[in-house]
Amino acid sequence: MYKIVIDRSLCSGYGSCIDLAPGLFELDDTGTATVRVGESTDPAVIDAASACPMAAISIIEQKAA
């Protein structure tokens, strides 16, 4: 399970995260990325975080209970 955290003060709305994981990210009315879900098992979230040119996305891997 991956916890998704976006530092909205760093996001510039490039949309790379949305291109790689459209089910997990979206742009809000101000053009800033937001998460659709706070946690996911989809490994695409790692690629989306890596692709962010502003390094605004952090992924925290959580161990299964």
mmJSON file of the N, C-alpha and C atoms, coordinates in Angstrom:
{"data_MODEL":{"atom_site":{
"group_PDB":["ATOM","ATOM","ATOM","ATOM","ATOM","ATOM","ATOM","ATOM","ATOM","ATOM","ATOM","ATOM","ATOM","ATOM","ATOM","ATOM","ATOM","ATOM","ATOM","ATOM","ATOM","ATOM","ATOM","ATOM","ATOM","ATOM","ATOM","ATOM","ATOM","ATOM","ATOM","ATOM","ATOM","ATOM","ATOM","ATOM","ATOM","ATOM","ATOM","ATOM","ATOM","ATOM","ATOM","ATOM","ATOM","ATOM","ATOM","ATOM","ATOM","ATOM","ATOM","ATOM","ATOM","ATOM","ATOM","ATOM","ATOM","ATOM","ATOM","ATOM","ATOM","ATOM","ATOM","ATOM","ATOM","ATOM","ATOM","ATOM","ATOM","ATOM","ATOM","ATOM","ATOM","ATOM","ATOM","ATOM","ATOM","ATOM","ATOM","ATOM","ATOM","ATOM","ATOM","ATOM","ATOM","ATOM","ATOM","ATOM","ATOM","ATOM","ATOM","ATOM","ATOM","ATOM","ATOM","ATOM","ATOM","ATOM","ATOM","ATOM","ATOM","ATOM","ATOM","ATOM","ATOM","ATOM","ATOM","ATOM","ATOM","ATOM","ATOM","ATOM","ATOM","ATOM","ATOM","ATOM","ATOM","ATOM","ATOM","ATOM","ATOM","ATOM","ATOM","ATOM","ATOM","ATOM","ATOM","ATOM","ATOM","ATOM","ATOM","ATOM","ATOM","ATOM","ATOM","ATOM","ATOM","ATOM","ATOM","ATOM","ATOM","ATOM","ATOM","ATOM","ATOM","ATOM","ATOM","ATOM","ATOM","ATOM","ATOM","ATOM","ATOM","ATOM","ATOM","ATOM","ATOM","ATOM","ATOM","ATOM","ATOM","ATOM","ATOM","ATOM","ATOM","ATOM","ATOM","ATOM","ATOM","ATOM","ATOM","ATOM","ATOM","ATOM","ATOM","ATOM","ATOM","ATOM","ATOM","ATOM","ATOM","ATOM","ATOM","ATOM","ATOM","ATOM","ATOM","ATOM","ATOM","ATOM","ATOM","ATOM","ATOM","ATOM","ATOM"],
"id":[1,2,3,4,5,6,7,8,9,10,11,12,13,14,15,16,17,18,19,20,21,22,23,24,25,26,27,28,29,30,31,32,33,34,35,36,37,38,39,40,41,42,43,44,45,46,47,48,49,50,51,52,53,54,55,56,57,58,59,60,61,62,63,64,65,66,67,68,69,70,71,72,73,74,75,76,77,78,79,80,81,82,83,84,85,86,87,88,89,90,91,92,93,94,95,96,97,98,99,100,101,102,103,104,105,106,107,108,109,110,111,112,113,114,115,116,117,118,119,120,121,122,123,124,125,126,127,128,129,130,131,132,133,134,135,136,137,138,139,140,141,142,143,144,145,146,147,148,149,150,151,152,153,154,155,156,157,158,159,160,161,162,163,164,165,166,167,168,169,170,171,172,173,174,175,176,177,178,179,180,181,182,183,184,185,186,187,188,189,190,191,192,193,194,195],
"type_symbol":["N","C","C","N","C","C","N","C","C","N","C","C","N","C","C","N","C","C","N","C","C","N","C","C","N","C","C","N","C","C","N","C","C","N","C","C","N","C","C","N","C","C","N","C","C","N","C","C","N","C","C","N","C","C","N","C","C","N","C","C","N","C","C","N","C","C","N","C","C","N","C","C","N","C","C","N","C","C","N","C","C","N","C","C","N","C","C","N","C","C","N","C","C","N","C","C","N","C","C","N","C","C","N","C","C","N","C","C","N","C","C","N","C","C","N","C","C","N","C","C","N","C","C","N","C","C","N","C","C","N","C","C","N","C","C","N","C","C","N","C","C","N","C","C","N","C","C","N","C","C","N","C","C","N","C","C","N","C","C","N","C","C","N","C","C","N","C","C","N","C","C","N","C","C","N","C","C","N","C","C","N","C","C","N","C","C","N","C","C","N","C","C","N","C","C"],
"label_atom_id":["N","CA","C","N","CA","C","N","CA","C","N","CA","C","N","CA","C","N","CA","C","N","CA","C","N","CA","C","N","CA","C","N","CA","C","N","CA","C","N","CA","C","N","CA","C","N","CA","C","N","CA","C","N","CA","C","N","CA","C","N","CA","C","N","CA","C","N","CA","C","N","CA","C","N","CA","C","N","CA","C","N","CA","C","N","CA","C","N","CA","C","N","CA","C","N","CA","C","N","CA","C","N","CA","C","N","CA","C","N","CA","C","N","CA","C","N","CA","C","N","CA","C","N","CA","C","N","CA","C","N","CA","C","N","CA","C","N","CA","C","N","CA","C","N","CA","C","N","CA","C","N","CA","C","N","CA","C","N","CA","C","N","CA","C","N","CA","C","N","CA","C","N","CA","C","N","CA","C","N","CA","C","N","CA","C","N","CA","C","N","CA","C","N","CA","C","N","CA","C","N","CA","C","N","CA","C","N","CA","C","N","CA","C","N","CA","C","N","CA","C","N","CA","C","N","CA","C"],
"label_alt_id":[null,null,null,null,null,null,null,null,null,null,null,null,null,null,null,null,null,null,null,null,null,null,null,null,null,null,null,null,null,null,null,null,null,null,null,null,null,null,null,null,null,null,null,null,null,null,null,null,null,null,null,null,null,null,null,null,null,null,null,null,null,null,null,null,null,null,null,null,null,null,null,null,null,null,null,null,null,null,null,null,null,null,null,null,null,null,null,null,null,null,null,null,null,null,null,null,null,null,null,null,null,null,null,null,null,null,null,null,null,null,null,null,null,null,null,null,null,null,null,null,null,null,null,null,null,null,null,null,null,null,null,null,null,null,null,null,null,null,null,null,null,null,null,null,null,null,null,null,null,null,null,null,null,null,null,null,null,null,null,null,null,null,null,null,null,null,null,null,null,null,null,null,null,null,null,null,null,null,null,null,null,null,null,null,null,null,null,null,null,null,null,null,null,null,null],
"label_comp_id":["MET","MET","MET","TYR","TYR","TYR","LYS","LYS","LYS","ILE","ILE","ILE","VAL","VAL","VAL","ILE","ILE","ILE","ASP","ASP","ASP","ARG","ARG","ARG","SER","SER","SER","LEU","LEU","LEU","CYS","CYS","CYS","SER","SER","SER","GLY","GLY","GLY","TYR","TYR","TYR","GLY","GLY","GLY","SER","SER","SER","CYS","CYS","CYS","ILE","ILE","ILE","ASP","ASP","ASP","LEU","LEU","LEU","ALA","ALA","ALA","PRO","PRO","PRO","GLY","GLY","GLY","LEU","LEU","LEU","PHE","PHE","PHE","GLU","GLU","GLU","LEU","LEU","LEU","ASP","ASP","ASP","ASP","ASP","ASP","THR","THR","THR","GLY","GLY","GLY","THR","THR","THR","ALA","ALA","ALA","THR","THR","THR","VAL","VAL","VAL","ARG","ARG","ARG","VAL","VAL","VAL","GLY","GLY","GLY","GLU","GLU","GLU","SER","SER","SER","THR","THR","THR","ASP","ASP","ASP","PRO","PRO","PRO","ALA","ALA","ALA","VAL","VAL","VAL","ILE","ILE","ILE","ASP","ASP","ASP","ALA","ALA","ALA","ALA","ALA","ALA","SER","SER","SER","ALA","ALA","ALA","CYS","CYS","CYS","PRO","PRO","PRO","MET","MET","MET","ALA","ALA","ALA","ALA","ALA","ALA","ILE","ILE","ILE","SER","SER","SER","ILE","ILE","ILE","ILE","ILE","ILE","GLU","GLU","GLU","GLN","GLN","GLN","LYS","LYS","LYS","ALA","ALA","ALA","ALA","ALA","ALA"],
"label_asym_id":["A","A","A","A","A","A","A","A","A","A","A","A","A","A","A","A","A","A","A","A","A","A","A","A","A","A","A","A","A","A","A","A","A","A","A","A","A","A","A","A","A","A","A","A","A","A","A","A","A","A","A","A","A","A","A","A","A","A","A","A","A","A","A","A","A","A","A","A","A","A","A","A","A","A","A","A","A","A","A","A","A","A","A","A","A","A","A","A","A","A","A","A","A","A","A","A","A","A","A","A","A","A","A","A","A","A","A","A","A","A","A","A","A","A","A","A","A","A","A","A","A","A","A","A","A","A","A","A","A","A","A","A","A","A","A","A","A","A","A","A","A","A","A","A","A","A","A","A","A","A","A","A","A","A","A","A","A","A","A","A","A","A","A","A","A","A","A","A","A","A","A","A","A","A","A","A","A","A","A","A","A","A","A","A","A","A","A","A","A","A","A","A","A","A","A"],
"label_entity_id":["1","1","1","1","1","1","1","1","1","1","1","1","1","1","1","1","1","1","1","1","1","1","1","1","1","1","1","1","1","1","1","1","1","1","1","1","1","1","1","1","1","1","1","1","1","1","1","1","1","1","1","1","1","1","1","1","1","1","1","1","1","1","1","1","1","1","1","1","1","1","1","1","1","1","1","1","1","1","1","1","1","1","1","1","1","1","1","1","1","1","1","1","1","1","1","1","1","1","1","1","1","1","1","1","1","1","1","1","1","1","1","1","1","1","1","1","1","1","1","1","1","1","1","1","1","1","1","1","1","1","1","1","1","1","1","1","1","1","1","1","1","1","1","1","1","1","1","1","1","1","1","1","1","1","1","1","1","1","1","1","1","1","1","1","1","1","1","1","1","1","1","1","1","1","1","1","1","1","1","1","1","1","1","1","1","1","1","1","1","1","1","1","1","1","1"],
"label_seq_id":[1,1,1,2,2,2,3,3,3,4,4,4,5,5,5,6,6,6,7,7,7,8,8,8,9,9,9,10,10,10,11,11,11,12,12,12,13,13,13,14,14,14,15,15,15,16,16,16,17,17,17,18,18,18,19,19,19,20,20,20,21,21,21,22,22,22,23,23,23,24,24,24,25,25,25,26,26,26,27,27,27,28,28,28,29,29,29,30,30,30,31,31,31,32,32,32,33,33,33,34,34,34,35,35,35,36,36,36,37,37,37,38,38,38,39,39,39,40,40,40,41,41,41,42,42,42,43,43,43,44,44,44,45,45,45,46,46,46,47,47,47,48,48,48,49,49,49,50,50,50,51,51,51,52,52,52,53,53,53,54,54,54,55,55,55,56,56,56,57,57,57,58,58,58,59,59,59,60,60,60,61,61,61,62,62,62,63,63,63,64,64,64,65,65,65],
"pdbx_PDB_ins_code":[null,null,null,null,null,null,null,null,null,null,null,null,null,null,null,null,null,null,null,null,null,null,null,null,null,null,null,null,null,null,null,null,null,null,null,null,null,null,null,null,null,null,null,null,null,null,null,null,null,null,null,null,null,null,null,null,null,null,null,null,null,null,null,null,null,null,null,null,null,null,null,null,null,null,null,null,null,null,null,null,null,null,null,null,null,null,null,null,null,null,null,null,null,null,null,null,null,null,null,null,null,null,null,null,null,null,null,null,null,null,null,null,null,null,null,null,null,null,null,null,null,null,null,null,null,null,null,null,null,null,null,null,null,null,null,null,null,null,null,null,null,null,null,null,null,null,null,null,null,null,null,null,null,null,null,null,null,null,null,null,null,null,null,null,null,null,null,null,null,null,null,null,null,null,null,null,null,null,null,null,null,null,null,null,null,null,null,null,null,null,null,null,null,null,null],
"Cartn_x":[0.852,0.0,0.897,0.551,1.292,0.42,0.937,0.27,0.805,-0.101,0.262,0.129,1.211,1.207,1.701,0.945,1.353,1.628,2.813,3.127,2.601,1.417,0.75,1.499,2.36,3.141,4.23,4.582,5.591,4.987,3.739,3.107,2.908,3.332,3.137,2.135,1.479,0.413,0.865,2.056,2.524,1.655,1.088,0.19,0.854,2.157,2.848,2.246,1.867,1.279,-0.036,-0.811,-2.098,-1.912,-0.898,-0.619,-0.299,0.433,0.884,-0.094,-0.895,-1.846,-3.13,-3.901,-5.09,-6.162,-6.171,-7.147,-6.787,-5.561,-5.079,-4.92,-4.706,-4.444,-5.374,-5.603,-6.353,-5.899,-6.196,-5.908,-7.172,-7.011,-8.169,-8.409,-9.331,-9.693,-8.548,-7.559,-6.419,-5.255,-5.422,-4.359,-3.325,-3.652,-2.74,-3.187,-2.219,-2.542,-3.119,-4.099,-4.674,-4.79,-4.889,-5.055,-6.536,-6.913,-8.292,-8.51,-7.453,-7.474,-6.174,-6.221,-5.028,-4.06,-4.57,-3.742,-4.078,-3.08,-3.291,-2.28,-2.641,-1.703,-1.144,-1.579,-1.159,0.294,1.199,2.6,2.828,1.827,1.959,2.168,1.776,1.947,3.429,4.279,5.719,6.261,5.835,6.256,5.754,4.521,3.948,4.736,5.098,5.878,7.257,7.874,9.206,9.178,8.061,7.94,7.643,7.284,6.95,8.191,8.208,9.398,9.662,8.657,8.824,9.061,9.076,9.246,8.217,6.991,5.923,5.198,5.44,4.714,5.635,5.179,5.898,5.048,5.722,5.056,5.635,4.759,5.179,4.65,5.578,5.154,4.759,3.552,3.04,2.992,3.439,3.439,2.024,1.706,0.389,0.264,-0.92,-1.16,-1.269],
"Cartn_y":[-1.177,0.0,1.239,2.212,3.46,4.62,5.416,6.643,7.76,8.557,9.609,10.959,11.751,13.084,14.077,15.148,16.204,17.469,18.039,19.354,20.375,20.863,21.76,23.071,23.435,24.662,24.477,23.23,22.948,22.664,22.229,21.82,23.015,22.814,23.842,23.415,22.281,21.854,21.322,20.747,20.193,19.027,18.262,17.175,15.856,15.745,14.476,13.347,13.64,12.62,12.116,13.009,12.641,11.792,12.115,11.32,9.875,9.671,8.334,7.585,8.308,7.667,8.486,8.532,9.386,9.016,7.794,7.394,7.828,8.304,8.671,10.174,10.907,12.347,13.127,14.393,15.318,16.73,17.668,19.076,19.727,20.561,21.273,22.546,23.372,24.602,25.597,25.486,26.405,25.85,24.632,24.025,23.289,23.0,22.291,20.84,19.928,18.507,18.171,17.293,16.744,15.236,14.531,13.083,12.753,11.786,11.3,10.348,9.621,8.699,8.905,8.771,9.007,7.846,6.641,5.441,4.58,3.837,2.972,1.837,0.762,-0.337,-0.302,0.659,0.778,1.241,0.439,0.846,2.044,2.421,3.601,4.866,4.839,6.01,6.343,5.341,5.567,6.266,5.818,6.464,7.899,8.113,9.46,10.4,9.921,10.747,11.049,10.059,10.243,11.214,11.251,12.109,13.564,13.851,15.225,16.102,17.098,17.944,18.836,19.025,19.873,19.063,17.726,16.825,17.123,17.386,17.744,16.53,15.342,14.148,13.235,12.867,11.902,10.65,9.52,8.238,7.551,7.151,6.465,5.044,4.09,2.689,2.234,1.704,1.244,-0.274,-0.844,-2.305,-2.791,-3.939,-4.541,-4.922,-4.744,-5.073,-6.556],
"Cartn_z":[0.0,0.0,0.0,-0.814,-0.914,-0.448,0.454,0.869,-0.025,-0.588,-1.531,-0.85,-0.902,-0.305,-1.348,-1.543,-2.473,-1.687,-1.9,-1.341,-2.345,-2.086,-3.036,-3.241,-2.303,-2.482,-3.538,-3.849,-4.871,-6.246,-6.272,-7.526,-8.458,-9.722,-10.74,-11.805,-11.601,-12.491,-13.839,-13.928,-15.195,-15.671,-14.744,-15.105,-15.433,-15.206,-15.474,-14.656,-13.432,-12.562,-13.131,-13.705,-14.275,-15.527,-16.323,-17.52,-17.157,-16.061,-15.676,-14.779,-14.02,-13.098,-13.017,-14.105,-14.136,-13.116,-12.664,-11.668,-10.261,-10.089,-8.755,-8.552,-9.645,-9.544,-10.459,-10.105,-10.949,-10.623,-11.514,-11.252,-10.716,-9.699,-9.163,-9.969,-9.523,-10.245,-10.347,-9.471,-9.5,-10.317,-10.878,-11.679,-10.857,-9.612,-8.717,-8.605,-8.597,-8.495,-7.129,-7.146,-5.923,-6.115,-5.016,-5.108,-5.095,-5.893,-5.889,-4.725,-4.387,-3.25,-2.478,-1.175,-0.363,-0.317,-0.642,-0.617,-1.818,-2.287,-3.438,-3.43,-4.086,-4.301,-5.72,-6.512,-7.907,-7.987,-8.551,-8.645,-9.577,-10.374,-11.244,-10.431,-9.167,-8.313,-8.125,-8.128,-7.988,-9.229,-10.409,-11.651,-11.721,-11.272,-11.288,-10.382,-9.207,-8.282,-8.862,-9.478,-10.068,-11.243,-11.958,-13.133,-12.794,-11.556,-11.177,-11.253,-12.15,-12.296,-11.077,-10.238,-9.058,-7.785,-7.913,-6.762,-5.667,-6.105,-5.171,-4.589,-5.163,-4.73,-3.935,-2.762,-1.929,-1.814,-1.86,-1.713,-0.485,0.407,1.629,1.542,1.483,1.416,2.81,2.904,4.179,4.178,5.253,5.363,5.661,5.124,5.37,6.845,7.363,8.777,8.994],
"occupancy":[1.0,1.0,1.0,1.0,1.0,1.0,1.0,1.0,1.0,1.0,1.0,1.0,1.0,1.0,1.0,1.0,1.0,1.0,1.0,1.0,1.0,1.0,1.0,1.0,1.0,1.0,1.0,1.0,1.0,1.0,1.0,1.0,1.0,1.0,1.0,1.0,1.0,1.0,1.0,1.0,1.0,1.0,1.0,1.0,1.0,1.0,1.0,1.0,1.0,1.0,1.0,1.0,1.0,1.0,1.0,1.0,1.0,1.0,1.0,1.0,1.0,1.0,1.0,1.0,1.0,1.0,1.0,1.0,1.0,1.0,1.0,1.0,1.0,1.0,1.0,1.0,1.0,1.0,1.0,1.0,1.0,1.0,1.0,1.0,1.0,1.0,1.0,1.0,1.0,1.0,1.0,1.0,1.0,1.0,1.0,1.0,1.0,1.0,1.0,1.0,1.0,1.0,1.0,1.0,1.0,1.0,1.0,1.0,1.0,1.0,1.0,1.0,1.0,1.0,1.0,1.0,1.0,1.0,1.0,1.0,1.0,1.0,1.0,1.0,1.0,1.0,1.0,1.0,1.0,1.0,1.0,1.0,1.0,1.0,1.0,1.0,1.0,1.0,1.0,1.0,1.0,1.0,1.0,1.0,1.0,1.0,1.0,1.0,1.0,1.0,1.0,1.0,1.0,1.0,1.0,1.0,1.0,1.0,1.0,1.0,1.0,1.0,1.0,1.0,1.0,1.0,1.0,1.0,1.0,1.0,1.0,1.0,1.0,1.0,1.0,1.0,1.0,1.0,1.0,1.0,1.0,1.0,1.0,1.0,1.0,1.0,1.0,1.0,1.0,1.0,1.0,1.0,1.0,1.0,1.0],
"B_iso_or_equiv":[0.0,0.0,0.0,0.0,0.0,0.0,0.0,0.0,0.0,0.0,0.0,0.0,0.0,0.0,0.0,0.0,0.0,0.0,0.0,0.0,0.0,0.0,0.0,0.0,0.0,0.0,0.0,0.0,0.0,0.0,0.0,0.0,0.0,0.0,0.0,0.0,0.0,0.0,0.0,0.0,0.0,0.0,0.0,0.0,0.0,0.0,0.0,0.0,0.0,0.0,0.0,0.0,0.0,0.0,0.0,0.0,0.0,0.0,0.0,0.0,0.0,0.0,0.0,0.0,0.0,0.0,0.0,0.0,0.0,0.0,0.0,0.0,0.0,0.0,0.0,0.0,0.0,0.0,0.0,0.0,0.0,0.0,0.0,0.0,0.0,0.0,0.0,0.0,0.0,0.0,0.0,0.0,0.0,0.0,0.0,0.0,0.0,0.0,0.0,0.0,0.0,0.0,0.0,0.0,0.0,0.0,0.0,0.0,0.0,0.0,0.0,0.0,0.0,0.0,0.0,0.0,0.0,0.0,0.0,0.0,0.0,0.0,0.0,0.0,0.0,0.0,0.0,0.0,0.0,0.0,0.0,0.0,0.0,0.0,0.0,0.0,0.0,0.0,0.0,0.0,0.0,0.0,0.0,0.0,0.0,0.0,0.0,0.0,0.0,0.0,0.0,0.0,0.0,0.0,0.0,0.0,0.0,0.0,0.0,0.0,0.0,0.0,0.0,0.0,0.0,0.0,0.0,0.0,0.0,0.0,0.0,0.0,0.0,0.0,0.0,0.0,0.0,0.0,0.0,0.0,0.0,0.0,0.0,0.0,0.0,0.0,0.0,0.0,0.0,0.0,0.0,0.0,0.0,0.0,0.0],
"pdbx_formal_charge":[null,null,null,null,null,null,null,null,null,null,null,null,null,null,null,null,null,null,null,null,null,null,null,null,null,null,null,null,null,null,null,null,null,null,null,null,null,null,null,null,null,null,null,null,null,null,null,null,null,null,null,null,null,null,null,null,null,null,null,null,null,null,null,null,null,null,null,null,null,null,null,null,null,null,null,null,null,null,null,null,null,null,null,null,null,null,null,null,null,null,null,null,null,null,null,null,null,null,null,null,null,null,null,null,null,null,null,null,null,null,null,null,null,null,null,null,null,null,null,null,null,null,null,null,null,null,null,null,null,null,null,null,null,null,null,null,null,null,null,null,null,null,null,null,null,null,null,null,null,null,null,null,null,null,null,null,null,null,null,null,null,null,null,null,null,null,null,null,null,null,null,null,null,null,null,null,null,null,null,null,null,null,null,null,null,null,null,null,null,null,null,null,null,null,null],
"auth_seq_id":[1,1,1,2,2,2,3,3,3,4,4,4,5,5,5,6,6,6,7,7,7,8,8,8,9,9,9,10,10,10,11,11,11,12,12,12,13,13,13,14,14,14,15,15,15,16,16,16,17,17,17,18,18,18,19,19,19,20,20,20,21,21,21,22,22,22,23,23,23,24,24,24,25,25,25,26,26,26,27,27,27,28,28,28,29,29,29,30,30,30,31,31,31,32,32,32,33,33,33,34,34,34,35,35,35,36,36,36,37,37,37,38,38,38,39,39,39,40,40,40,41,41,41,42,42,42,43,43,43,44,44,44,45,45,45,46,46,46,47,47,47,48,48,48,49,49,49,50,50,50,51,51,51,52,52,52,53,53,53,54,54,54,55,55,55,56,56,56,57,57,57,58,58,58,59,59,59,60,60,60,61,61,61,62,62,62,63,63,63,64,64,64,65,65,65],
"auth_comp_id":["MET","MET","MET","TYR","TYR","TYR","LYS","LYS","LYS","ILE","ILE","ILE","VAL","VAL","VAL","ILE","ILE","ILE","ASP","ASP","ASP","ARG","ARG","ARG","SER","SER","SER","LEU","LEU","LEU","CYS","CYS","CYS","SER","SER","SER","GLY","GLY","GLY","TYR","TYR","TYR","GLY","GLY","GLY","SER","SER","SER","CYS","CYS","CYS","ILE","ILE","ILE","ASP","ASP","ASP","LEU","LEU","LEU","ALA","ALA","ALA","PRO","PRO","PRO","GLY","GLY","GLY","LEU","LEU","LEU","PHE","PHE","PHE","GLU","GLU","GLU","LEU","LEU","LEU","ASP","ASP","ASP","ASP","ASP","ASP","THR","THR","THR","GLY","GLY","GLY","THR","THR","THR","ALA","ALA","ALA","THR","THR","THR","VAL","VAL","VAL","ARG","ARG","ARG","VAL","VAL","VAL","GLY","GLY","GLY","GLU","GLU","GLU","SER","SER","SER","THR","THR","THR","ASP","ASP","ASP","PRO","PRO","PRO","ALA","ALA","ALA","VAL","VAL","VAL","ILE","ILE","ILE","ASP","ASP","ASP","ALA","ALA","ALA","ALA","ALA","ALA","SER","SER","SER","ALA","ALA","ALA","CYS","CYS","CYS","PRO","PRO","PRO","MET","MET","MET","ALA","ALA","ALA","ALA","ALA","ALA","ILE","ILE","ILE","SER","SER","SER","ILE","ILE","ILE","ILE","ILE","ILE","GLU","GLU","GLU","GLN","GLN","GLN","LYS","LYS","LYS","ALA","ALA","ALA","ALA","ALA","ALA"],
"auth_asym_id":["A","A","A","A","A","A","A","A","A","A","A","A","A","A","A","A","A","A","A","A","A","A","A","A","A","A","A","A","A","A","A","A","A","A","A","A","A","A","A","A","A","A","A","A","A","A","A","A","A","A","A","A","A","A","A","A","A","A","A","A","A","A","A","A","A","A","A","A","A","A","A","A","A","A","A","A","A","A","A","A","A","A","A","A","A","A","A","A","A","A","A","A","A","A","A","A","A","A","A","A","A","A","A","A","A","A","A","A","A","A","A","A","A","A","A","A","A","A","A","A","A","A","A","A","A","A","A","A","A","A","A","A","A","A","A","A","A","A","A","A","A","A","A","A","A","A","A","A","A","A","A","A","A","A","A","A","A","A","A","A","A","A","A","A","A","A","A","A","A","A","A","A","A","A","A","A","A","A","A","A","A","A","A","A","A","A","A","A","A","A","A","A","A","A","A"],
"auth_atom_id":["N","CA","C","N","CA","C","N","CA","C","N","CA","C","N","CA","C","N","CA","C","N","CA","C","N","CA","C","N","CA","C","N","CA","C","N","CA","C","N","CA","C","N","CA","C","N","CA","C","N","CA","C","N","CA","C","N","CA","C","N","CA","C","N","CA","C","N","CA","C","N","CA","C","N","CA","C","N","CA","C","N","CA","C","N","CA","C","N","CA","C","N","CA","C","N","CA","C","N","CA","C","N","CA","C","N","CA","C","N","CA","C","N","CA","C","N","CA","C","N","CA","C","N","CA","C","N","CA","C","N","CA","C","N","CA","C","N","CA","C","N","CA","C","N","CA","C","N","CA","C","N","CA","C","N","CA","C","N","CA","C","N","CA","C","N","CA","C","N","CA","C","N","CA","C","N","CA","C","N","CA","C","N","CA","C","N","CA","C","N","CA","C","N","CA","C","N","CA","C","N","CA","C","N","CA","C","N","CA","C","N","CA","C","N","CA","C","N","CA","C","N","CA","C","N","CA","C"],
"pdbx_PDB_model_num":[1,1,1,1,1,1,1,1,1,1,1,1,1,1,1,1,1,1,1,1,1,1,1,1,1,1,1,1,1,1,1,1,1,1,1,1,1,1,1,1,1,1,1,1,1,1,1,1,1,1,1,1,1,1,1,1,1,1,1,1,1,1,1,1,1,1,1,1,1,1,1,1,1,1,1,1,1,1,1,1,1,1,1,1,1,1,1,1,1,1,1,1,1,1,1,1,1,1,1,1,1,1,1,1,1,1,1,1,1,1,1,1,1,1,1,1,1,1,1,1,1,1,1,1,1,1,1,1,1,1,1,1,1,1,1,1,1,1,1,1,1,1,1,1,1,1,1,1,1,1,1,1,1,1,1,1,1,1,1,1,1,1,1,1,1,1,1,1,1,1,1,1,1,1,1,1,1,1,1,1,1,1,1,1,1,1,1,1,1,1,1,1,1,1,1]
}}}
